[in-house]
Amino acid sequence: MDHIEELARALAKLPGIGPRQGKRFVYYLLAAPGAERLKLAELITALGREVRQCPECLRFFTGRALVCNYCSDSRRDDSQLMLVEKDQDLAALERAGTYKGHYFVLGGVLTLSGKGAIREKELVRALEKKVAKGLTEVVLALSATSEGEHTADHIRTILLPYRDRIKISTLGRGLATGSELEYSDAETLRAALTNRKEA
Ligand SMILES: [Zn+2]
């Protein structure tokens, strides 16, 4: 197969990138200095080598530690567990800087048409572990979209066996309807965290 076509197709698999943009990237790279292409190739290769997934919160982190720096931080509050859709949401909430509990990355949302998936088995396992360590609150930090609501409903059923000792809260809706956490500014996220309500 033609090398330009092959790379364009590989790039077109990236989220938000179509075949035409894939081609644009290839021609950009052809015009770029060799060092830039090499650097990009090295960074992609290093992803598999330098980045690992935390077995507790399931976020990706750089380093050789067994668990990520949030999960291993004894100053963080064991009584709170925040559920987020993806790593980028977690990063946005950390930047807001007010939350000091633990996290779990769901890895997706459930759609109304029955598509999509979350890491349900891993979540149940994490919950059992956290309850033993004194968990009292689960914060649902999902996007204010219909998928987010639908996912939250399903998680409430997963949490049913723990309802006598765990309260469930959701982020206060300073967040605009349909807005994604990832793109919310720190100020908005701080307000949403402070105004979280039991649900
Ligand atoms: Zn972790």
Residues whose N, C-alpha, C, O or C-beta is under 5 A from the ligand:
A	BS01	ZN	C54 E56 C57 L58 C68 C71
